[in-house]
Amino acid sequence: MTSIRLRKYRILELAEERGYKNQKQFAKELGMQQASLSQLLKNNTNFTKETLEKLMSCLQCDLSDLVEKKID
């Protein structure tokens, strides 16, 4: 089975490059709680199209920077 996962370390790297000093500041910019962002980055919760769009907008990146296929 193939699933799509967020690329946590790439997202955090891009956030740092864009000047976000910590997850709390980044979460605020995304319009979510820090705990929700943390769960999202750990792939413990599902993400929506809107969340991916916000991530791409804030990080000025493409979808391929955010997700990867995981083959189970």
C-alpha beads as a LAMMPS data file, in Angstrom:
LAMMPS data file: protein, C-alpha beads

72 atoms
71 bonds

1 atom types
1 bond types

-500.0 500.0 xlo xhi
-500.0 500.0 ylo yhi
-500.0 500.0 zlo zhi

Masses

1 110.0

Atoms # bond

1 1 1 0.000 0.000 0.000
2 1 1 1.235 3.493 -0.832
3 1 1 0.571 6.479 1.384
4 1 1 1.539 10.131 1.234
5 1 1 3.490 11.558 4.158
6 1 1 4.713 15.031 4.991
7 1 1 8.473 15.572 4.830
8 1 1 8.907 16.922 8.366
9 1 1 12.589 17.833 8.240
10 1 1 12.329 19.475 4.825
11 1 1 9.353 21.533 6.002
12 1 1 11.217 22.628 9.139
13 1 1 14.296 23.446 7.062
14 1 1 12.246 25.601 4.687
15 1 1 10.498 27.303 7.617
16 1 1 13.861 28.218 9.122
17 1 1 15.092 29.517 5.758
18 1 1 11.971 31.709 5.519
19 1 1 12.681 33.256 8.912
20 1 1 10.279 31.401 11.170
21 1 1 12.138 31.220 14.465
22 1 1 10.147 28.356 16.005
23 1 1 7.154 26.078 15.484
24 1 1 4.893 28.366 17.506
25 1 1 5.530 31.302 15.171
26 1 1 5.171 29.072 12.105
27 1 1 1.908 27.565 13.391
28 1 1 0.494 31.036 14.031
29 1 1 1.271 32.045 10.456
30 1 1 -0.528 28.904 9.255
31 1 1 -3.529 29.701 11.443
32 1 1 -3.227 26.642 13.672
33 1 1 -2.140 25.718 17.172
34 1 1 1.453 24.619 17.744
35 1 1 0.243 21.225 19.021
36 1 1 -1.731 20.699 15.807
37 1 1 1.303 21.553 13.682
38 1 1 3.422 19.167 15.719
39 1 1 0.934 16.316 15.201
40 1 1 0.750 17.143 11.500
41 1 1 4.533 17.052 11.095
42 1 1 4.682 13.718 12.930
43 1 1 2.135 12.380 10.428
44 1 1 -0.169 11.549 13.351
45 1 1 -3.096 13.319 11.725
46 1 1 -4.429 13.739 8.216
47 1 1 -3.815 16.896 6.251
48 1 1 -6.189 18.710 3.938
49 1 1 -5.700 20.363 0.589
50 1 1 -6.098 23.716 2.342
51 1 1 -3.321 22.873 4.802
52 1 1 -0.992 21.911 1.961
53 1 1 -1.833 25.147 0.154
54 1 1 -1.073 27.188 3.294
55 1 1 2.236 25.370 3.729
56 1 1 3.207 25.978 0.093
57 1 1 2.255 29.644 0.370
58 1 1 4.096 30.291 3.656
59 1 1 7.173 28.360 2.586
60 1 1 7.122 29.515 -1.046
61 1 1 7.654 25.978 -2.261
62 1 1 6.163 23.229 -4.409
63 1 1 4.139 20.239 -3.283
64 1 1 7.123 17.966 -3.940
65 1 1 9.014 19.805 -1.175
66 1 1 6.282 18.913 1.319
67 1 1 5.248 15.319 0.653
68 1 1 6.746 11.947 -0.150
69 1 1 5.329 8.561 -1.024
70 1 1 5.694 5.859 1.566
71 1 1 5.353 2.293 0.365
72 1 1 4.187 -0.038 3.108

Bonds

1 1 1 2
2 1 2 3
3 1 3 4
4 1 4 5
5 1 5 6
6 1 6 7
7 1 7 8
8 1 8 9
9 1 9 10
10 1 10 11
11 1 11 12
12 1 12 13
13 1 13 14
14 1 14 15
15 1 15 16
16 1 16 17
17 1 17 18
18 1 18 19
19 1 19 20
20 1 20 21
21 1 21 22
22 1 22 23
23 1 23 24
24 1 24 25
25 1 25 26
26 1 26 27
27 1 27 28
28 1 28 29
29 1 29 30
30 1 30 31
31 1 31 32
32 1 32 33
33 1 33 34
34 1 34 35
35 1 35 36
36 1 36 37
37 1 37 38
38 1 38 39
39 1 39 40
40 1 40 41
41 1 41 42
42 1 42 43
43 1 43 44
44 1 44 45
45 1 45 46
46 1 46 47
47 1 47 48
48 1 48 49
49 1 49 50
50 1 50 51
51 1 51 52
52 1 52 53
53 1 53 54
54 1 54 55
55 1 55 56
56 1 56 57
57 1 57 58
58 1 58 59
59 1 59 60
60 1 60 61
61 1 61 62
62 1 62 63
63 1 63 64
64 1 64 65
65 1 65 66
66 1 66 67
67 1 67 68
68 1 68 69
69 1 69 70
70 1 70 71
71 1 71 72
